[in-house]
Each structure stands twice: as structure tokens, then as C-alpha cells.
Amino acid sequence: MTRIFNFSPGPAALPEPVLKQAQQELLNFRGLGVSVMEISHRGKEFMDVAEQAEADFRDLLQLPDNYHVFFMQGGASLQFSMVPLNLLGEKSTADYLNTGNWSTAAIKEARRLCDVNVVASSEDTNFDRIPALDTWKLSKDAAYLHITGNETIGGVEFHEYPDLGTTPLVSDMSSTLLSRPLDVEKFGVIYAGAQKNLGPAGMTIVVVRDDLVGLARANTPRLLDYQVYADSGSMANTPPTFAWYLCGLVFKWIKSLGGLTAMAEINSRKAKKLYAAIDESNYFTCPVAEADRSWMNIPFTLADAGRDGEFLELAKARGLLNLKGHRSVGGMRASIYNAVPEAAVDALIEFLREFEKREA
Amino acid sequence: MTRIFNFSPGPAALPEPVLKQAQQELLNFRGLGVSVMEISHRGKEFMDVAEQAEADFRDLLQLPDNYHVFFMQGGASLQFSMVPLNLLGEKSTADYLNTGNWSTAAIKEARRLCDVNVVASSEDTNFDRIPALDTWKLSKDAAYLHITGNETIGGVEFHEYPDLGTTPLVSDMSSTLLSRPLDVEKFGVIYAGAQKNLGPAGMTIVVVRDDLVGLARANTPRLLDYQVYADSGSMANTPPTFAWYLCGLVFKWIKSLGGLTAMAEINSRKAKKLYAAIDESNYFTCPVAEADRSWMNIPFTLADAGRDGEFLELAKARGLLNLKGHRSVGGMRASIYNAVPEAAVDALIEFLREFEKREA
């Protein structure tokens, strides 16, 4: 079997040891004679899987006791609706920072449900940076401020999170959660689709501070109310059990590598060397402002966009897959999540140098 | 490896050939060198999986062209909200038939979103039957009538569906869809959580007649609007790709057995022999009226409920698993979905006879 280096932005590469364990026990989970997919979510065996996954997740993030962890469906996109439905309470306005495609999508959905104040936007510079904190025009009475911790498409990431006083900070962390330590106490709500660093598509993890649970609007559909997840341990209906199990295996794998501090060291090293190679080159360019460059998604362009197709074909022939940039921005993008090994980045750097030489 | 006979009500048994294929290609899907879980939902390879699954599903049900098929998240329980949000339009009332736990749950959620008229209920007889059609008190101007095609907990199933004229018929088919042929044209909407006959938990399949798409209330959260799924081919956000892939394998497996006519023959034979064994016995009783007995979920009680624990332990020792009835009704329940082989039913019948003899 030939595995390749997979730079997919999501659904993204999973750790090979996780896939191997899942494969090995796919038809016979813990000697039960059935798959983990074939057992009741309320039975002792699956409850053990679910609880262990939550415990490991809490442990990795050093999560304070006053935060809930919810395992749910619908992806980050459903959180674009759930955040306003759950957090507005008596208020009518929410603040949003616009740093790219995903912020824009969150804003668009929130506008259907409340008054949105865009505190700042980097749209004028093609979303190449995070607007400087001192330019943000915060509302006096916003229910919350929503940011996108990492823009998967634009490759813009927060490396330090603001302190907002009493306004709850809400962050879409889909492509950065568990890639490094996080000071959770700065946040009211954190959410992430699993399909980048946490597990397979079809699972969403939402972290909510206690006091923000139970505020949902009266007509909120039941499964969109955080309180329902708090009351049921995320089992108000049948959860995506296999995805939950796989997330649990991923959490164990991260712990085995040394937890988030170790992940951050590896991820920062991977990102730094790839940015350095791009910056040193005369052929490749990264459009993102240096201070805000993502450790996870690294967009870059070729001097001659007419050679994009050739680049992708040669890369594929070398076993470097899924480097095409998002259809909305073009160019290339290397997504180097936790499960993408350093060897993949090294191989990509080598390929960039060779491709540039061909062009010279 | 020892596989056992798994009577789980859901997440339920999956066909062994499906699990084996998934296992075999888990790390290397179609020679790509990566898992089917690790590729973009918008890439050619996954689009092929998605389209083939829909084509096979349509083929199995002989679905007319004027019906959409949506692959989504949230389970049947999210449909309890989505059905009223999408179908009410200008109307304020919806009709519901109450045949058990799942009807009751659907009614409870609908009451939060509209006026509900319960056309008939079998609660007085402990949900042991479907109320006779001539007793249903239909509204003059209901947006739709909601029924539960099969009550997974109560074991009550429609064997013929009513013809309602112009009022759209909506049915929760979670535990019966693809277990037998279905005259889809009688319905406006059909929905089913996958984790019984279709695939793993975390996928919901919704079939909607064209004219019922595009009617959602103005403030409906985006991912709860059927129109969004119609416009995007169920890819408005990242779908649960592995679950979609597994559903596709299950559809192929059903086709390989001869499609729904063949499934119905097998399922009816399995159910008939198990009911016969229960009825012939002086120790076991099925509480459901004969005409409405489910082919999928067969509840039964022991003459001495004090021996329930002993029954379950002995069954387990024989490799007959997950026979415990739902916590809300007690007793036993054998869920004998498509993937539960006839040999499992034969083994259960043999065990029932032996257990009764022990008691004699």
C-alpha cells in the first residue's frame, strides 16, 4: 500500500496510527464481535468511548470546569446560526470581525438573525491580515464578538487573542483547534468542525462557558439549543458515534506525542520552514502579512499562474496531493494540520525548489 | 474474529460485506493512497461516491424525477424541526398521527413551531396499534400530515399508507426505509436517520417532492432549509463523507441481493417466523395488534419480568446481543433490520424455545 502526502484543507489527513487502529478493530471493537458503529450510543461500551474522548479533549486544552464540551452535528456552518440563536438573549446586536471567507459566511448568516456590527474588516487588502486591534469599532452593547481564529482559505491566523472584558468572545476554531495550546478562559464559545485537526467530517465540537448555556430564543429548534446538549451529555439524539470514536483516537494520538505544547512546536517548525522557503524563492509568493500567517493553511502563488496546472501535476506525480487553492482565491494552498508529518513539508519544500529551478 | 448476532435497535448491525470492504480500503481508497475520509467532498473522487450513492438510492426506491434526495446531518430528530419550518408556508396548522414514542417526540417539537392537530392517537391502548383510518380527524387546512412509518420502540408499522388527496403526507421512515418497496408518490416528504437500514449514525436521508422545496420560513437557519440542499447537491457545507460512502456501500449490497422486493421477502419471512414463535409460546407475548406488527422491531415480554436479566445474560452467552427493550417500555425487543441475517432470527427462535423449556 502506498500512502501519499496529503495537503487537503478538509476533510483532511488523519494520523496514520489512528486509521490503522480503526481499521484493525473495524469489525470487532474491544472483543464485542461487532463494530463500534453497530452499538447503542447509550450502552456502557460506547458511553465509555464518549466519556474518554471528552476527558482527553478537556485534558489537552486544560479546560476549566465551568466550560461545557458538546459533540454535535452540522459543522461550523450550523454554528453560524446557533451562535446568534443561543447567545443573543435580550440583546439585538452582535459584533463580528471580518478576516476572510469564513468570517464573511458567519456574518451573512448572523445578519438573517440579528443586527450585525462589523467591527473591522481586511477586505480592502484582500483579507491578507487581521485588522489592528485599535481599529476595531466595538458596539457598546453587543451580545458577543465573533472572530475566526484561523481562516482556512485565506491562511490568516490569530497568534494572540484579544481580551474583551465582559463581552463574550466567540471563535470559529475549525482549522486551528488542538494545533497549539489555547487560553480558553478568554472565550465564551469556541467551535470547530472536526475534519481538520480533530477527526472526520460529520462531527462538530463546541466549547461553551456555563453562563452562556440556557439563553436560547424561545423558538429555537430543539437540536440547535446548547441547553439540550448540556442536559443530555450530547445524546439528545443519536450522535455520530463512529466520528466521536475517531476523534477520541485522535486525542489519544495527540497526547502520545506530548499534547498541545509538543504539537505547537512541531506545527510552528513546519510552518516556519515552509514560509521561509516561499519567501526565499523568487518564484513563489505568500500573500499574507507576516505577523498573521497561519500555521495550518499556507497559501502561495506562482509567478506565472499559467503554470498552476503543471505545478499540480508534477506535485501529484511526486505524491504531494491536494495543493490546489480554494476556488474562490486560486493559486496554491498547503494545509499542514497536525496529521501532516514534517516529512511532507520537507518533501514539498524540496519540490518547490526543484520546480523553481526548472523555471529558471 | 468472532462476530455475533446483533439485534441492536440503532446504531444497528451493518452488512458484514460492507464493513469488510470499508476495512480493506480504509487507508487506501481506490488506489489514492489516502482514506475516503481524507479527501475533499468537492473533489472528483468523492463526488463520484456521492453521486453513485444517490443514483443507487433512487434506483432502489424507483424514485420519480420530481423528488429530491438530500444527504444531511442531525438525524430524524432534526427533521422534527425542519418539517414544520419548511412545509408550513403561509399555513399555521399541521396534522400529526400519534402511534408511539417517536410520533410523540415529533409532535412535541412541532408544537413549539406551529399549531398541531393530533388526528388520532393509540395512547389509550399503550400504542399497540395504528388508529383506524376512519377515526382520524383531519384538519381542513393542514400544511401536511405527519406519520411515523415504523415506531422503532413500540414495534408498530404501517403496512399500507393512506391516500390523502392534496395534503402532503410526511413520514419518519427511520427504521423501515429500504426494508421493502415503497410507493413514494404517496408522500411529500420521507426522512430517515441512517443508523438502522441505511448506514452509520450521523447521516440522514430526506426525500422531498419538488413543490415542497423553497417554502421555508424567512428566519429558518440556513442549514435547516431544504432549498439550500437542493441548490448545493447537499454540499452547502462539508457533509459527513465517510457516512455517505458507507451508505453507498449499503445500497450496493441491497442491490446485490435483488433490491427491495428481495429484501421485503427476506424481512417478511424473518418477522413472520419470529412472531409465530412468540405467539406459539406460553411464555413470551408480543403486545402489538397483529395487523400493525413491525417487520423491523419486534417487542416481546416474558411471563415473569423478574427473569428479564437472566434472559439477557443467557442470550448474550449464546451470542445474541442487544435484546433489551427500550428503557421507556421495558421487556425485550429484537430489531431485525436488513443487515440482521435470517440465521440470527433462527438462533433467537431456538433460544426462546429453550428458555421457555427451562421455565416449564
Chai-1 contact restraints between the chains, C-beta under 6 A:
chainA,res_idxA,chainB,res_idxB,connection_type,confidence,min_distance_angstrom,max_distance_angstrom,comment,restraint_id
A,M1,B,N28,contact,1.0,0.0,6.0,A-B,restraint_1
A,T2,B,G33,contact,1.0,0.0,6.0,A-B,restraint_2
A,R3,B,G33,contact,1.0,0.0,6.0,A-B,restraint_3
A,I4,B,G33,contact,1.0,0.0,6.0,A-B,restraint_4
A,N6,B,V34,contact,1.0,0.0,6.0,A-B,restraint_5
A,N6,B,E38,contact,1.0,0.0,6.0,A-B,restraint_6
A,S8,B,S40,contact,1.0,0.0,6.0,A-B,restraint_7
A,P11,B,M37,contact,1.0,0.0,6.0,A-B,restraint_8
A,P11,B,T241,contact,1.0,0.0,6.0,A-B,restraint_9
A,A13,B,E38,contact,1.0,0.0,6.0,A-B,restraint_10
A,L14,B,E38,contact,1.0,0.0,6.0,A-B,restraint_11
A,L19,B,L27,contact,1.0,0.0,6.0,A-B,restraint_12
A,L19,B,S35,contact,1.0,0.0,6.0,A-B,restraint_13
A,Q23,B,Q23,contact,1.0,0.0,6.0,A-B,restraint_14
A,Q23,B,L26,contact,1.0,0.0,6.0,A-B,restraint_15
A,L26,B,Q23,contact,1.0,0.0,6.0,A-B,restraint_16
A,L27,B,L19,contact,1.0,0.0,6.0,A-B,restraint_17
A,N28,B,M1,contact,1.0,0.0,6.0,A-B,restraint_18
A,G33,B,T2,contact,1.0,0.0,6.0,A-B,restraint_19
A,G33,B,R3,contact,1.0,0.0,6.0,A-B,restraint_20
A,G33,B,I4,contact,1.0,0.0,6.0,A-B,restraint_21
A,V34,B,N6,contact,1.0,0.0,6.0,A-B,restraint_22
A,S35,B,L19,contact,1.0,0.0,6.0,A-B,restraint_23
A,M37,B,P11,contact,1.0,0.0,6.0,A-B,restraint_24
A,M37,B,P200,contact,1.0,0.0,6.0,A-B,restraint_25
A,E38,B,N6,contact,1.0,0.0,6.0,A-B,restraint_26
A,E38,B,A13,contact,1.0,0.0,6.0,A-B,restraint_27
A,E38,B,L14,contact,1.0,0.0,6.0,A-B,restraint_28
A,S40,B,S8,contact,1.0,0.0,6.0,A-B,restraint_29
A,Q73,B,Q73,contact,1.0,0.0,6.0,A-B,restraint_30
A,Q73,B,G74,contact,1.0,0.0,6.0,A-B,restraint_31
A,G74,B,Q73,contact,1.0,0.0,6.0,A-B,restraint_32
A,G74,B,L223,contact,1.0,0.0,6.0,A-B,restraint_33
A,G75,B,N237,contact,1.0,0.0,6.0,A-B,restraint_34
A,G75,B,T238,contact,1.0,0.0,6.0,A-B,restraint_35
A,S77,B,L223,contact,1.0,0.0,6.0,A-B,restraint_36
A,S77,B,N237,contact,1.0,0.0,6.0,A-B,restraint_37
A,L78,B,L223,contact,1.0,0.0,6.0,A-B,restraint_38
A,S81,B,P221,contact,1.0,0.0,6.0,A-B,restraint_39
A,E109,B,R222,contact,1.0,0.0,6.0,A-B,restraint_40
A,Q195,B,T238,contact,1.0,0.0,6.0,A-B,restraint_41
A,P200,B,M37,contact,1.0,0.0,6.0,A-B,restraint_42
A,P200,B,F242,contact,1.0,0.0,6.0,A-B,restraint_43
A,A201,B,T238,contact,1.0,0.0,6.0,A-B,restraint_44
A,A201,B,P240,contact,1.0,0.0,6.0,A-B,restraint_45
A,A201,B,T241,contact,1.0,0.0,6.0,A-B,restraint_46
A,G202,B,G202,contact,1.0,0.0,6.0,A-B,restraint_47
A,G202,B,P240,contact,1.0,0.0,6.0,A-B,restraint_48
A,G202,B,A243,contact,1.0,0.0,6.0,A-B,restraint_49
A,P221,B,S81,contact,1.0,0.0,6.0,A-B,restraint_50
A,R222,B,E109,contact,1.0,0.0,6.0,A-B,restraint_51
A,L223,B,G74,contact,1.0,0.0,6.0,A-B,restraint_52
A,L223,B,S77,contact,1.0,0.0,6.0,A-B,restraint_53
A,L223,B,L78,contact,1.0,0.0,6.0,A-B,restraint_54
A,N237,B,G75,contact,1.0,0.0,6.0,A-B,restraint_55
A,N237,B,S77,contact,1.0,0.0,6.0,A-B,restraint_56
A,T238,B,G75,contact,1.0,0.0,6.0,A-B,restraint_57
A,T238,B,Q195,contact,1.0,0.0,6.0,A-B,restraint_58
A,T238,B,A201,contact,1.0,0.0,6.0,A-B,restraint_59
A,P240,B,A201,contact,1.0,0.0,6.0,A-B,restraint_60
A,P240,B,G202,contact,1.0,0.0,6.0,A-B,restraint_61
A,T241,B,P11,contact,1.0,0.0,6.0,A-B,restraint_62
A,T241,B,A201,contact,1.0,0.0,6.0,A-B,restraint_63
A,F242,B,P200,contact,1.0,0.0,6.0,A-B,restraint_64
A,A243,B,G202,contact,1.0,0.0,6.0,A-B,restraint_65
